[in-house]
Amino acid sequence: MHITYLILAHKHPTQLLRMVNALQHTAASFAIHIDSRTDITPFTRIFCNTPLPVYFVNQRHATSWGSFEMVAASLSGMEFILETIPQTTRIILLSGDDYPIKKPQFIYHYLKNNEQAIYISHFELPHKKWDRGGCIRFPNFERINAVMKIYCGSQWWSFPAPVARFILQLVQEQPAFVNYFKTVVIPDESFFQTLLLNSDEIFITGHIVNHNLKLIKWDKPYLHPRTFHPRHFNLIKRSKALFARKFNTEHVSETTDLIDAHILNAPRHLPQSAPHKQYAPQPPNQVILFLTNKNDAATLKAYQEIQSNTLHKTVLLYHQSTPDIPENIQQETPFAFSDAILSRLNYTPISPQLLPGSIHFPVLQYYLANPGYQYYWLVEDDVRYGDTWDNFFRFFIQRKQAADFMASHITTYRQEPGWHWWPTLQHTNADNIPLANRLKSFNPIFRISGRALAFLHQALQAGWQGHHEVLLPSLLHKAGFEINDFGGNGAFVPAGCSNRFYAASYHTAAGKTLSSMRFRPCIETEEMTKPLLYHPVKTRSGASATKSNCIIAAVGSNSLHRNWINNNPAYDLHLIVYDDSYQQHTGDTAFLHASKGYKFQLIHEYLTQNKELLNRYRYFYMPDDDILISPAEIEKLFSYMEQYTLAIAQPAIARLHWSYQHTVKQANSRLRYTNFVEIMQPCFSAEALQRVLPTFIQSRTGWGIDFRWAALLDSPRTTMAIIDDIHSIHTRAVQTSNHDELNQYLEMHGLSRDIYVSESLHS
């Protein structure tokens, strides 16, 4: 038998830790639901340095007293336990104000001797102790009670796992039952009683015990649960219940000290100032490296979620592509590196760029600078976990998982001979590892020991090279290091990890169901419903685009972009901050990035890092940050692009500051087809953007590239246009200092300055 305690808590993490510690048993786990209005961080932090098998329920509810959310929290907890702690055979619902008054061994044997018992207090209505018999709590009580007998009782219960599954199934099949109880006052004191006592299932009807296993004393006149004081100790000691409630912080230490000393025979607990030292040895010394080359808000949020949900040291491993590290990255104190790392370490890379194949280089560089850790985790920026990260990292500590290398999808050459990177594993002098003996792993997230990194450092300096996904598992396995897979169903999966953190891909009648850990396609938010690892999950500056069209703009401190959006724009806004004003823009959009450089170089970098955007959006508007245009005009621009099947177009500009006469707004014209759209504010279809994107880095400032765009389109005479029906203003004087670069670009590519308008559509 395995007991899982489902604990509803919203305050006092130290008291909660003490209760969990008092309940710990070799056959017990803990699933804790923290009220969604409460900051969960103090709770996850206080459990980080303990080996206790504690999990935090990922679907949280605002558990206001008397609301249906109390029931919803219990249902979510049940579902979480059955999925996440599958060895569970009994669930016991407790609150954070409870405390055991019997030893864990006694609780275990008592329940093992009553394995099928369903402990839940219950009574029929009307009830003499409830206001007006309690019937007033239930809308249309007489009519409902005639069809389905209403039962009430205490919120607290203890169910065998099959009963929990039955409840969850009925909730799915009977939405009317659930909807009715959403109208009931204090439904947590009747929902489960009514559901179970109206059942005719034999495994339920014959095993209901009218008791909730708790000692609760009710204070009159309002029948609130009494708070236990030291003077109540004899009452507690005489009780046959397994648990008591409630205890508050004012008296909990003195009262529970008496329980520990005289009932549980446990040592007195240390003061709150040092809560961790009493429970367990420190966990393995490990560091978590979050690898990214991005600095948008969503990516940083993903990093901070890991950082705030574990006490292990967490480091932003930043791949620097520009001379200056963005301000928001600097604030995270990153461990920065550039592609120069490929030559600096005296290893042989498989290509002149970090990707593909060389992400082990920065991990090794960090190890060489910080060799004191037992384990090093590498987490790429597009990996997510469908539960709290603390639960993930704690799992391996609790299992005392000592493997030197852990990753996903570890397979042999025979299992996947067509993989492209097998041949990259080689040595300049020594005998190579035969293909048949090679292993591959999937490494968006992996853990490696310090001693394994020391071995790899020597091996790479001695001449070994290869893609990290074949090099790491193959060399380590050959050298006798322990290798484990933390999911799937392969040969390297240890006991307890089969399909644990990701499920293997499998075939169904409808086709192949993909693993949650995969190379492609991208993971959609809707897919992330279970406590599994997911990859690749693009941040909101990537795959989580929400609209059909977008603006991408390089902006600075004086940008006018706030004039482009309203409270609910019909398009997404992506901002690339090119100066030091990142912080002043953090509330403007979820798609925020920072990098220094010129507009089109920055946009090229951004789209290269987030290639999936080209498949997400239909149209891309790229205005300078000194363009004044309203949201209504921008929506009209996208409408024109679609209506006239335009590839590249721009709004006409007012006769104020302009570079080319034909871009100035013309009276009595709706749209003019042309061979030239200026770099000031082009709008591209996704297909056209893919064609012209390479030109974005052919000119330092972007001057001249707009003369080449027409040549890259199939039918420029009917797919490029100036739209006079849209009003925009260029608010700054036109620069003239880049004409030399313009002339050089035109000469280099043999381009003409000839600009024409082929046709006008009049308004």
C-alpha positions in Angstrom: 0.0 0.0 0.0 1.1 3.5 -0.7 -0.5 6.6 0.9 -0.5 10.0 -0.8 -1.5 12.9 1.4 -3.4 15.6 -0.6 -2.8 18.8 1.4 -4.7 22.1 0.8 -2.6 25.0 2.1 -2.4 28.7 1.7 -0.1 29.9 4.5 2.6 29.0 7.1 5.1 27.0 5.0 7.2 26.2 8.1 4.2 24.6 9.8 3.4 22.7 6.7 6.9 21.4 6.5 6.7 20.2 10.1 3.5 18.3 9.4 4.9 16.6 6.3 8.0 15.6 8.3 5.8 14.1 11.0 3.9 12.1 8.5 6.9 10.8 6.5 7.0 7.0 5.9 8.6 4.8 3.3 5.2 4.2 1.8 4.0 7.8 1.8 4.0 10.8 -0.6 2.7 14.3 -0.5 0.8 16.3 -3.1 0.4 19.9 -1.9 -2.2 22.3 -3.4 -1.3 26.0 -2.7 -4.1 28.5 -3.1 -3.6 30.3 -6.5 -3.7 33.7 -4.7 -0.7 32.7 -2.6 2.9 33.1 -3.7 4.1 29.4 -4.0 7.8 30.3 -3.8 8.2 30.2 0.0 6.6 26.7 -0.1 8.8 25.3 -2.9 11.9 26.8 -1.3 11.3 25.4 2.1 11.0 21.8 0.7 13.9 22.1 -1.7 16.6 20.9 0.7 14.6 17.9 2.0 14.4 14.4 0.5 10.7 14.3 1.3 8.6 13.0 -1.6 6.7 16.2 -2.0 4.9 17.3 -5.2 3.1 20.6 -5.8 -0.3 20.3 -7.7 0.1 22.2 -10.9 -3.5 23.2 -11.4 -4.2 25.6 -8.6 -7.4 27.2 -7.5 -8.4 30.2 -5.4 -9.8 28.2 -2.4 -12.0 30.8 -0.8 -14.0 29.3 2.1 -17.5 28.2 1.0 -16.7 28.3 -2.8 -16.8 25.5 -5.3 -13.0 26.1 -5.8 -12.5 24.0 -2.6 -14.1 21.0 -4.4 -12.2 21.8 -7.6 -8.9 21.9 -5.7 -9.6 18.4 -4.3 -10.5 17.1 -7.8 -7.4 18.6 -9.3 -5.3 17.1 -6.6 -6.8 13.6 -7.1 -6.1 13.8 -10.9 -2.6 15.0 -10.3 -1.8 12.2 -7.8 -3.2 9.5 -10.1 -1.1 10.7 -13.0 2.1 11.8 -11.1 2.3 9.3 -8.3 0.9 6.2 -9.9 2.0 3.9 -7.0 -0.7 5.6 -4.9 -3.3 3.2 -3.4 -4.9 5.6 -1.0 -5.5 9.4 -0.9 -6.0 11.3 2.3 -7.2 14.9 2.2 -5.7 17.2 4.9 -5.3 20.9 5.4 -2.2 22.9 6.3 -3.7 23.3 9.8 -3.7 19.6 10.5 -1.2 17.4 12.4 -0.9 13.6 12.9 -1.8 12.3 16.4 -0.7 8.8 15.6 2.7 7.5 14.5 3.1 7.1 10.7 3.7 3.4 11.1 0.4 3.1 13.0 -1.4 5.1 10.3 0.0 2.9 7.6 -0.9 -0.4 9.3 -4.4 0.8 10.3 -5.2 1.7 6.7 -3.6 -1.4 5.3 -5.9 -3.4 7.4 -8.8 -1.5 6.0 -7.7 -1.1 2.4 -11.1 -0.8 0.9 -12.6 1.5 3.5 -14.0 4.9 2.3 -13.7 7.3 5.2 -16.1 10.2 4.9 -18.4 11.6 7.6 -22.0 12.0 6.4 -25.6 12.7 7.4 -28.9 13.5 5.8 -30.7 16.8 5.8 -32.3 18.5 7.6 -29.6 18.5 10.3 -30.4 20.0 13.8 -27.0 21.6 14.2 -27.1 23.5 10.8 -29.0 26.7 10.2 -32.5 25.9 9.1 -31.5 22.3 8.9 -28.9 23.1 6.1 -31.5 22.9 3.4 -31.1 26.6 2.6 -27.7 25.8 1.2 -29.2 23.9 -1.7 -31.2 25.7 -4.5 -34.5 23.8 -5.2 -33.7 21.5 -2.3 -37.0 19.6 -2.2 -37.0 18.9 -6.0 -33.4 17.9 -6.1 -33.6 15.8 -2.9 -36.5 13.9 -4.3 -34.4 12.8 -7.3 -31.0 12.6 -5.7 -30.7 12.3 -2.0 -28.5 15.1 -0.6 -25.9 14.1 2.0 -23.6 16.4 4.0 -20.7 16.1 6.3 -17.1 17.2 6.8 -14.9 18.3 4.0 -12.2 15.8 4.9 -12.0 12.3 3.7 -9.7 9.3 2.8 -10.4 7.3 -0.4 -8.8 4.3 -2.0 -7.4 5.1 -5.4 -10.1 3.2 -7.3 -12.7 5.4 -5.6 -10.8 8.5 -6.7 -10.8 7.2 -10.3 -14.5 6.5 -10.1 -15.2 10.1 -8.8 -13.1 11.7 -11.6 -14.9 9.5 -14.2 -18.3 10.5 -12.9 -17.4 14.2 -12.9 -16.5 13.9 -16.6 -19.6 12.0 -17.4 -22.1 14.0 -15.3 -21.4 17.8 -15.9 -25.0 18.5 -14.7 -24.0 17.2 -11.2 -21.0 19.4 -11.1 -22.8 22.4 -12.4 -25.5 22.1 -9.7 -23.0 22.0 -6.9 -21.4 25.2 -8.2 -24.6 26.8 -7.1 -24.5 25.2 -3.6 -23.3 27.1 -0.5 -20.2 25.5 1.0 -20.3 22.6 -1.5 -17.2 20.9 -0.1 -19.3 19.7 2.8 -21.8 17.8 0.5 -20.3 17.2 -2.9 -18.4 14.0 -2.2 -21.0 12.7 0.3 -23.8 13.1 -2.2 -21.8 11.6 -5.1 -20.7 8.5 -3.2 -23.8 7.7 -1.1 -26.0 7.9 -4.3 -23.8 5.3 -6.0 -24.9 1.7 -6.3 -21.4 0.4 -7.1 -20.7 -2.5 -4.8 -17.0 -1.5 -4.2 -18.4 1.8 -2.8 -21.7 1.0 -1.0 -20.2 -1.8 1.1 -17.2 0.1 2.3 -18.3 3.6 3.3 -17.3 4.4 6.9 -19.0 7.3 8.6 -15.8 8.9 9.9 -13.2 11.2 8.5 -10.3 10.0 10.7 -9.9 13.4 12.3 -10.3 14.8 15.8 -12.2 18.1 15.3 -13.9 20.0 18.2 -16.5 22.6 17.2 -16.9 25.9 19.1 -20.4 27.2 19.6 -22.4 29.0 18.5 -21.2 29.0 14.9 -19.5 25.6 15.0 -16.1 26.7 13.9 -13.3 24.1 14.4 -11.6 24.7 17.7 -7.9 25.7 17.7 -6.0 23.2 19.9 -3.9 24.5 22.8 -1.6 22.7 25.1 -4.4 22.4 27.6 -6.2 20.1 25.1 -3.3 17.6 25.1 -5.0 14.9 27.2 -8.0 15.0 24.8 -5.7 14.6 21.9 -3.8 11.8 23.5 -7.0 9.8 24.3 -8.5 10.2 20.8 -8.7 7.2 18.5 -8.5 9.5 15.4 -5.4 9.6 13.2 -5.2 13.3 12.7 -6.4 16.5 14.5 -7.3 20.0 13.3 -6.7 22.7 13.8 -3.5 24.1 14.9 -2.4 27.7 14.3 0.9 29.4 14.5 0.4 31.0 17.9 0.1 27.7 19.7 1.3 25.1 17.1 4.9 24.8 18.4 4.1 24.2 22.0 1.1 21.9 21.3 2.9 19.9 18.5 6.0 19.6 20.6 3.9 17.8 23.2 2.5 15.5 20.4 5.9 14.8 19.0 7.4 14.0 22.4 4.6 12.0 24.0 2.7 10.5 21.0 5.0 10.4 18.0 8.1 10.0 20.1 9.9 12.3 17.7 12.6 14.8 18.7 11.8 18.4 19.3 12.1 20.5 16.2 14.6 23.2 15.8 13.5 26.9 15.7 12.0 28.3 12.6 15.3 30.2 11.8 16.9 26.9 10.9 14.1 24.7 9.6 16.1 22.6 7.1 18.8 21.1 9.2 16.5 18.9 11.2 15.1 17.0 8.3 17.8 15.5 6.1 21.3 15.8 4.7 21.9 18.4 2.0 21.0 17.3 -1.5 23.7 16.8 -4.2 25.6 19.9 -5.0 24.4 20.8 -8.5 24.0 23.8 -10.8 21.4 24.4 -13.4 22.6 26.1 -16.6 19.8 27.7 -18.7 21.2 28.1 -22.3 19.9 30.9 -24.5 20.9 33.4 -27.1 17.7 35.4 -26.6 16.8 38.2 -24.3 13.0 38.7 -24.8 10.7 38.9 -21.8 9.2 35.4 -22.3 12.6 33.7 -22.3 13.7 35.5 -19.2 10.5 34.5 -17.5 11.2 30.9 -18.3 14.6 31.2 -16.8 13.3 33.0 -13.7 10.6 30.3 -13.2 13.4 27.7 -12.8 15.5 30.1 -10.6 12.6 30.8 -8.3 11.5 27.2 -7.9 14.7 25.6 -6.8 17.4 26.4 -4.2 20.1 25.0 -6.5 22.3 27.6 -8.1 20.8 28.6 -11.4 22.9 30.4 -14.1 21.9 32.1 -17.3 24.3 30.6 -19.9 24.1 33.4 -22.5 25.3 32.9 -26.1 26.5 36.4 -27.0 26.2 37.4 -30.6 26.8 41.2 -30.3 29.6 43.2 -28.7 27.4 44.4 -25.9 25.4 42.2 -23.6 21.8 43.6 -23.4 20.9 45.4 -20.2 18.2 42.9 -19.1 20.6 40.0 -19.5 23.3 41.8 -17.5 20.8 42.1 -14.6 20.7 38.3 -14.4 24.6 38.1 -14.0 25.0 35.7 -16.9 27.9 33.4 -17.8 28.4 34.8 -21.3 30.2 33.3 -24.2 30.5 33.8 -28.0 31.4 31.6 -30.9 35.0 32.3 -30.0 34.6 29.5 -27.5 34.9 27.0 -30.5 38.6 27.8 -30.8 39.4 28.9 -27.2 39.1 25.5 -25.5 41.5 23.6 -27.8 38.7 21.3 -28.9 37.7 20.5 -32.5 34.1 21.6 -33.3 32.1 20.0 -36.2 31.2 23.4 -37.6 32.2 27.1 -37.3 29.0 27.9 -35.3 27.9 26.6 -31.9 24.8 25.1 -33.6 24.5 22.5 -34.6 26.4 20.1 -32.4 28.6 22.0 -30.0 26.4 23.0 -27.0 28.7 20.9 -24.8 31.4 23.5 -25.3 29.8 26.2 -23.0 28.9 23.5 -20.4 32.6 22.5 -20.3 33.7 26.1 -20.2 31.4 26.7 -17.2 32.7 23.5 -15.6 36.4 24.5 -16.0 35.6 27.9 -14.4 33.4 26.3 -11.7 34.6 22.7 -11.1 33.1 22.2 -7.6 29.7 20.8 -8.5 28.7 17.2 -8.4 26.2 17.6 -11.2 25.6 20.1 -14.0 22.2 20.4 -15.6 21.8 22.0 -19.1 18.3 23.3 -20.0 17.8 24.9 -23.4 15.5 27.9 -23.5 12.7 26.1 -25.3 12.3 23.3 -22.7 9.3 23.5 -20.3 8.1 21.2 -17.6 4.4 20.8 -17.0 4.7 20.9 -13.2 6.9 22.9 -10.9 10.6 22.6 -11.7 11.3 21.8 -8.0 9.3 18.6 -8.4 11.4 17.6 -11.4 14.9 18.1 -9.8 13.8 16.7 -6.5 12.7 13.4 -8.1 16.3 12.5 -8.8 17.5 13.5 -5.4 14.8 11.5 -3.7 15.6 8.4 -5.8 19.4 9.0 -5.1 19.9 8.8 -8.9 23.6 8.8 -9.3 24.0 8.3 -13.1 26.8 10.3 -14.6 24.8 11.2 -17.7 21.0 11.5 -18.0 19.1 12.6 -21.1 16.2 11.6 -23.3 15.7 9.2 -26.2 18.9 7.2 -25.6 19.2 4.7 -28.5 21.7 2.6 -30.3 22.9 2.8 -33.9 20.9 -0.3 -34.8 17.7 1.4 -33.6 18.2 4.5 -35.7 20.9 4.0 -38.4 19.6 6.8 -40.6 20.5 9.6 -38.1 22.6 12.2 -39.8 25.2 12.8 -37.1 26.6 9.3 -36.4 29.7 9.8 -38.6 30.8 13.0 -36.8 32.2 11.0 -33.8 35.8 10.5 -34.6 39.4 10.8 -33.3 42.4 12.3 -35.0 44.7 9.3 -34.0 43.0 6.7 -31.9 40.7 3.9 -33.0 37.2 5.1 -33.5 34.2 3.6 -31.8 32.4 1.2 -34.3 29.0 2.4 -35.5 27.4 -0.6 -33.9 28.6 0.4 -30.5 27.6 4.1 -30.7 24.8 5.7 -28.7 22.8 8.8 -29.4 20.7 10.9 -27.0 18.4 13.9 -27.3 20.0 16.7 -25.3 17.7 19.8 -25.0 17.9 19.0 -21.3 20.5 16.7 -19.7 22.4 16.2 -16.5 26.1 15.3 -16.4 28.4 14.7 -13.4 31.6 16.7 -12.7 33.7 13.6 -13.1 32.2 12.9 -16.5 33.0 16.5 -17.6 36.6 16.1 -16.4 36.9 12.9 -18.5 35.3 14.7 -21.6 37.6 17.6 -21.2 40.6 15.3 -21.5 39.1 13.3 -24.3 38.3 16.4 -26.4 41.7 17.9 -25.9 43.2 14.5 -26.9 41.5 14.7 -30.3 37.9 13.3 -29.9 35.2 15.3 -31.7 31.6 15.0 -32.7 28.0 16.2 -32.4 27.2 16.3 -28.7 24.3 13.9 -29.1 26.5 11.1 -30.2 29.8 12.2 -28.5 28.5 12.4 -24.9 26.6 9.1 -24.6 29.1 7.1 -26.7 32.3 8.2 -25.1 30.9 8.0 -21.6 29.3 4.6 -22.1 32.5 3.2 -23.6 34.5 4.5 -20.6 32.2 2.8 -18.1 30.2 5.8 -16.8 26.6 5.1 -15.8 24.0 6.4 -18.4 20.3 6.8 -17.8 17.2 7.9 -19.7 14.7 9.8 -17.7 11.6 8.7 -19.7 10.5 6.7 -22.7 10.7 3.0 -22.7 14.2 2.2 -23.9 17.0 0.0 -22.5 18.6 2.8 -20.5 15.4 3.8 -18.5 15.9 2.9 -14.8 13.2 1.5 -12.6 10.5 4.1 -11.9 11.3 6.3 -14.9 9.5 4.4 -17.7 7.6 7.1 -19.6 8.0 9.2 -16.4 9.1 12.6 -17.7 8.2 12.1 -21.4 6.4 9.4 -23.2 7.9 7.5 -26.1 6.4 8.1 -29.6 3.9 5.5 -30.6 1.6 4.6 -33.5 -2.2 4.6 -33.4 -4.9 4.0 -35.9 -5.0 7.7 -36.5 -1.3 8.0 -37.1 1.9 8.6 -35.0 1.6 10.2 -31.6 4.7 12.2 -31.0 6.7 12.4 -27.8 6.6 15.5 -25.7 10.4 15.6 -26.2 11.0 15.9 -29.9 12.9 17.9 -32.5 9.9 19.1 -34.4 7.1 20.2 -34.7 6.8 22.9 -32.1 4.8 22.2 -28.9 1.5 24.1 -28.7 0.3 25.4 -25.4 -2.8 23.2 -25.6 -0.5 20.1 -25.7 1.1 20.9 -22.4 -1.5 19.3 -20.1 0.6 16.7 -18.1 3.5 16.9 -15.7 6.0 16.1 -18.5 9.0 17.7 -20.2 8.1 19.5 -23.4 10.4 20.5 -26.3 10.4 22.6 -28.4 8.2 25.2 -26.8 8.9 28.5 -28.3 8.5 31.6 -26.2 5.9 34.3 -27.0 8.5 35.9 -29.1 8.5 32.7 -31.0 5.8 30.0 -31.6 3.2 31.4 -29.2 2.1 34.1 -31.7 -1.5 34.9 -31.2 -2.6 36.9 -34.2 -2.5 36.4 -38.0 -0.4 39.5 -38.7 2.4 41.3 -36.8 4.6 44.4 -36.5 8.3 43.9 -36.0 10.1 47.1 -35.2 13.5 48.2 -33.9 12.8 50.9 -31.3 14.6 53.2 -28.9 13.8 55.6 -26.1 11.9 58.0 -28.3 9.9 55.5 -30.2 6.3 56.2 -31.3 5.2 52.5 -31.2 2.7 53.1 -28.4 0.6 55.0 -31.0 0.4 51.8 -33.1 -1.6 49.8 -30.6 -4.8 50.0 -28.6 -6.2 47.9 -25.8 -6.9 44.9 -28.1 -4.9 45.1 -31.3 -5.7 42.7 -34.1 -2.0 42.1 -34.6 1.0 41.1 -32.5 3.7 43.7 -31.8 7.4 42.5 -31.7 9.8 45.1 -30.4 13.6 45.0 -30.7 15.2 47.6 -28.4 18.4 48.9 -29.9 19.5 51.2 -27.1 19.5 51.1 -23.3 15.8 51.8 -22.9 14.6 48.2 -22.6 13.1 48.6 -19.1 10.8 51.5 -20.2 9.2 49.1 -22.8 8.6 46.0 -20.6 4.9 46.7 -20.3 4.3 47.4 -24.0 4.3 43.9 -25.3 5.0 40.3 -24.4 7.3 40.1 -27.5 10.2 42.1 -26.3 13.8 41.6 -27.3 17.0 43.7 -27.0 20.0 43.9 -29.3 22.2 46.7 -30.6 22.6 47.4 -34.3 20.8 48.7 -37.3 17.1 48.0 -38.1 17.3 45.3 -40.8 20.2 43.5 -39.3 18.3 43.3 -36.0 15.2 42.1 -37.7 17.2 39.5 -39.6 18.8 38.3 -36.3 15.4 38.1 -34.6 13.7 36.2 -37.4 16.7 33.8 -37.7 16.4 33.1 -34.0 12.6 32.6 -34.3 12.2 31.0 -37.7 8.8 29.7 -36.9 7.4 33.2 -37.1 7.6 33.0 -40.9 5.0 30.2 -40.7 2.9 31.8 -38.0 2.1 35.2 -39.6 0.6 36.1 -42.9 1.9 39.7 -43.1 4.8 41.6 -41.4 4.8 45.4 -41.1 8.3 46.9 -40.3 8.0 50.6 -39.6 10.8 52.9 -38.4 10.2 53.9 -34.8 9.5 57.5 -35.9 6.5 56.6 -38.0 3.2 58.0 -36.7 0.3 55.8 -37.7 -2.9 54.7 -35.9 -4.0 51.1 -35.1 -7.0 51.6 -37.5 -4.6 52.5 -40.4 -2.4 49.5 -39.6 -5.4 47.2 -39.7 -6.3 48.8 -43.0 -2.8 48.1 -44.3 -3.1 44.3 -43.5 -6.6 44.3 -45.1 -5.2 45.8 -48.3 -2.3 43.3 -48.4 -4.9 40.5 -48.3 -7.5 42.1 -50.6 -5.0 42.9 -53.4 -2.7 39.9 -52.9 0.2 42.1 -52.3 3.7 40.8 -51.7 5.4 44.1 -50.6 3.6 47.4 -49.9 3.8 50.5 -47.7 1.4 53.2 -46.5 1.9 56.5 -48.3 3.5 59.2 -46.1 2.4 62.8 -45.5 4.3 65.5 -47.3 6.5 66.4 -44.4 9.8 64.3 -44.3 10.3 62.0 -47.2 13.1 60.5 -49.3 11.3 59.4 -52.5 8.6 61.5 -54.2 6.5 58.5 -55.2 6.0 57.4 -51.6 4.2 60.7 -50.7 0.4 60.5 -50.4 -1.4 61.2 -53.6 -4.9 62.8 -53.7 -7.7 60.8 -55.4 -5.6 57.7 -55.4 -6.3 54.5 -53.4 -3.4 52.4 -54.4 -0.4 52.7 -56.9 1.5 49.6 -58.2 5.2 50.3 -58.2 8.6 48.6 -58.5 9.9 50.2 -55.3 8.8 50.1 -51.6 11.1 52.0 -49.2 12.9 50.5 -46.2 11.2 53.2 -44.0 8.0 51.1 -43.4 7.6 48.1 -45.7 4.9 45.4 -45.2 5.7 41.9 -46.5 3.7 38.8 -47.1 5.3 35.8 -45.4 6.4 34.3 -48.8 7.9 37.6 -49.9 9.7 38.0 -46.7 11.4 34.7 -47.0 12.6 35.7 -50.4 14.0 39.1 -49.4 15.2 38.2 -45.9 18.9 37.5 -47.0 19.1 41.1 -48.3 18.6 42.4 -44.7 22.2 41.8 -43.9 23.7 42.8 -47.2 23.9 46.5 -46.2 25.0 47.7 -42.8 22.3 50.4 -42.6 19.8 48.8 -44.9 20.2 51.5 -47.5 19.9 50.1 -51.0 18.3 46.8 -50.3 14.9 48.1 -51.2 16.0 48.6 -54.8 16.6 44.8 -55.0 13.3 43.5 -53.7 11.4 43.8 -56.9 13.9 41.6 -58.7 13.3 38.8 -56.1 9.5 38.7 -56.7 7.7 36.8 -59.5 5.3 39.6 -60.5 6.4 42.9 -59.0 4.1 44.9 -61.3 1.0 43.6 -59.6 2.3 42.7 -56.1 4.2 45.8 -55.0 2.3 49.0 -54.1 2.1 52.3 -52.3 -1.3 52.5 -50.5 -2.6 56.1 -50.6 -5.7 55.2 -48.7 -3.6 54.8 -45.6 -2.3 57.8 -43.7 1.1 57.9 -42.0 3.6 60.5 -41.0 7.4 60.3 -40.9 8.1 62.6 -38.0 11.9 63.1 -38.2 14.1 64.6 -40.9 15.4 62.2 -43.5 19.1 61.1 -43.0 21.4 61.9 -45.9 24.7 60.5 -44.5 24.2 57.0 -46.0 24.2 57.8 -49.7 27.7 56.5 -50.2 26.6 53.1 -48.9 23.5 53.3 -51.1 25.6 53.9 -54.2 28.0 51.1 -53.3 25.2 48.7 -52.9 23.5 49.6 -56.2 26.8 49.3 -58.0 27.7 46.0 -56.4 24.4 44.4 -57.4 24.0 46.2 -60.8 20.8 47.9 -59.7 19.1 50.9 -61.3 17.6 53.9 -59.5 14.7 53.9 -61.9 11.4 54.0 -60.0 8.0 53.8 -61.8 4.4 53.5 -61.0 2.7 51.1 -63.4 -0.9 51.6 -62.5 -3.1 53.7 -60.1 -6.4 52.7 -58.6 -8.4 55.8 -57.9 -10.6 56.4 -54.9 
